[in-house]
Amino acid sequence: MLEVRHLNKQYSSGLLKRQVVNPVQDISFQIEAGSTFGLMGNSGCGKTTLSRIILRLIPADSGQILFEGTDITKCSGKYLKTIRPKMQMIFQHPESSLNPLMNIKNNLLEPFKIHKLYDKERREEEIREKLALVGLPEGLLSHYPHEISGGEAQRVVIARALTMDVRFFVLDEPTSMLDVSVQAQIMNLFRDLQKRLGLTYLFISHDLEVVRWISTHIGFMNGGKLVEQGKTEEIIENPKIEFTKNFINSF
């Protein structure tokens, strides 16, 4: 489904004294269709930058991103527009992903309008279907984002992504801002959707137990580098390098 080959990204700043930061350094890994790759590391290690490069929200300096066998690092224009609906991101703060001036129905309709998909009747049908898929009642459609809970907002965001032909999700700390009981519900929803729809996930988190529960493979980043990766249980039970050992033992 997704293969990353030797990705690099560098930022520089300063006029008199040039400062260089390398948030992504020679990173390579792959995620098989229908599986989950858990990505862990300390704050500022480059996880979020990497995820945005994969989604082509920011460009890579070098390297390749193969999505379903096609290198998308050089794609642009119309072809990139056909790829975007298949690759979606679920953010840490769901409310920031919704337009506060629109009710939930219009928030869900927005992707159809942007991509000029379906007629009005088909759009309404798709919305009802996706709401049911994420466990939300139709009565929520008339509400505004500030009138619903964080868990409901996250389900709305997931439903909106599912209205497109999504196959790959980047899940960037998708439950960290939710109550503990709601976190479990959303995680179960992600796993259920993966089984039912064959979705593929890149799951970014600071919570080792959550990553262990959902991920088939896991990788650890430190200083912009992917320092260790492999099958989740094998890495957690027998980490090879000191950084990974210390990171796991901190939980």
N, C-alpha and C positions, 0 to 999 in steps of 0.2 A: 504493500500500500504506500508506504513512505520510506524513502532512504535519503539520509543526509550524508554528504561526502565532503569532508575537509572544509567545513564552513569557517570563514574568518570575518570578523568585523572590528574595525578600529575607529576610534574617535580622537580628535585632537583639538586642543583649545589653547588660547593664549597668544598674544602678539609679541611680547618681548621675550617671554620664556615659554616655549612650546611644551605642553603637557600631552602625553599620549596615554589613552586607556584602551585596553584590548578586552572587551567583554565576552567575545567569542573567539576562541583560538583552536583552529584545526579540529573541529568537532565532527565526528562521524558516528552514526548509529542507524538502525532501521526498525520499523514497526510493521509487523505483519498484519494483514487485514483481519479485523475482528478482535484484535488484542489491545492491551494497554501498556504503554511505556511510562513508568513513573519517573519523574525528574525531581531530584532533591539537591539541596545545597544551601549554604548560608545566604542571608540577604546580600544582594549586590554581586553575587557570583556570576550573573549573566543569564539566568534561566529565562527571565521574561524577554530579554533582548533576543535570545535564541528563538523563542516561540514566535516573536513578531517577524523575524527574518523568514522563518518557515512559512508563515502565512503571506509573505510578500508585502507586509505593511512597511517594512524598511528594507533597503537593499543590502545584500551581502557584498563584501569586498572581493571575495573569491570563494570557490567551492560550488557544489551542486546540491539541488533539492529535487529529488525524483519523486513525483506524485503519480501513482498508478503507471509508472514506467516512463513518464515524460519529465524532462528537466524543465522546471518552471522558473529557474533563476533568471533566464533571459526573456521570458514571456512578457508580453505587454499588449495593450490595446484590447481588441475584441476577444482574443484567445484567453487573456488573463481574466476577463469578465466572465467567461464560461467556467473558469476554474473556481472562482471565488465562492459561489454558492455551495460548492462541495466541501469547502474547508471553512469551518466556523470556529469562533472563540467564545467561551463562556467566562466572563470576568468575575473578579472577587466581589465587586459591588454591583449587584444586578440592577439596582435603581438607576445607576449611571448609564445603563444601556437602553433605558426607556425614555421616550420623549414625555416630559411631565405635562406638556400642554395637550397631549392626546390621550383619549381613553384607551383601554386595553385593546379594544377591537381595532382601532385605527393604528395602534402600534403593531399589531399582528398583520394588518393589511399592507403596511409599508413596503415589505420586500416584494410583494406582488406588483405593486405600482412601479417600483424602481426597475424591476426586470420585465415589466409588461407581460405578466403571465395571467392567463385564464380570464373568463368573464366574471361578472359580479356573483352569479349563482355558484360557480365553481369555487371562487375564493371563500365564500361563506361556508361552503361544505368543507373545504380544507381546514379552515379555522376550527370548526367544531370537532373535526377528526383529531387535530393535533392537541386541542385542549383535553379531550378525553384521554389521549395517549399519555399526557403528563399529569393526569389526575386532577384537573380543574373543572369547575362547573361553568356552564355558559353564562350564568348570571354575573360572572366577574367581568364580562366584556364591556359593560357600561361604566365600570369603575375607572378611576385614574390611578397612576402609579403610587401616589401618596396615600391612597385609601386601602392599599393591600399590604400584607406582611412581606417580610424579606423572603421567606420561603416561597410564597405565592409569586413574588416578582421573579425569582430565579426560575420557577417553572414556566412563567410566561416567556422569559428569554429563551429557554430551551425550546418551547413550542414554536416560537418565531423562527429559530434556526432550522427546525424540522420542516417548516413549510417549504424550504428550499431542498434541493437534491443533495443534502449533506451526507458525507461519508466519513469525514475526519473531523474530530473536535480537538481543539486545544482547551483544556480545562485548567485555568490559571487560578489556583486557590479558590475553587468555586463554592466551598462551604465554610470558609474560615470566618465570615462575618455573620453566620447564622447561629441560632441557638443550637445547643447540643442535640436536642431531640429532633430538630428540623434537619440538622446535618445528616443524621442517619437516614432520614426519609429521602433526601436528595441523592445521597450516595446509592441507596437501593434503586432509585429511579434510573440513575446512570447505568447501573449494571443491568437492569431490566431492559432498557432501551438498546443496550449493546447486544444482548442476546436476541431480542426481537428483530432488530434492524441491521445487525451485523456491523455496527459502528466501530470505528477505530479511534483510540484516545491517546493523546499526549497529556498526562496528568501531572501538573506542577503543584507541589505542596511542601509544607514544612512538617507535616504530621506523618511520621513513619508508619504508624499503625494503619492509617487510612490508605496510604500508598501500598502497604503490604497487602491489604485486603482486596484492592481493586486491580493491582498491576500484575501482569505476567512477567514483565522484565522491568529492571530498575537501573537508573544511572545516577551518579553523584558528580556534581559540578563543584569546582573550587578554582577561584581566580580566572574564570573564563574558559577553563578546560574541563572536559569530561574525563575525570580521573579514573573512574571505575564503572563498569556496566556488566550486566549479565542477567540470568534468571533471578527473579526476586528472592526466592527462598535461599538459593545458593549464595547470593551476595550477602544477605542479612545474617545468615548462619555462619558464613566463612569469608568475611571480607579480606581482601589481599593486601591493601595498603593502609598505612597508619591513619590517614585522614578519614577514610570510610569507617574504620574501627572506632575512632573517637566520636564521629558523628552519630553512629548507631548507638554507642554506649551512653550518649547524652540524653537518650529517651528513657 
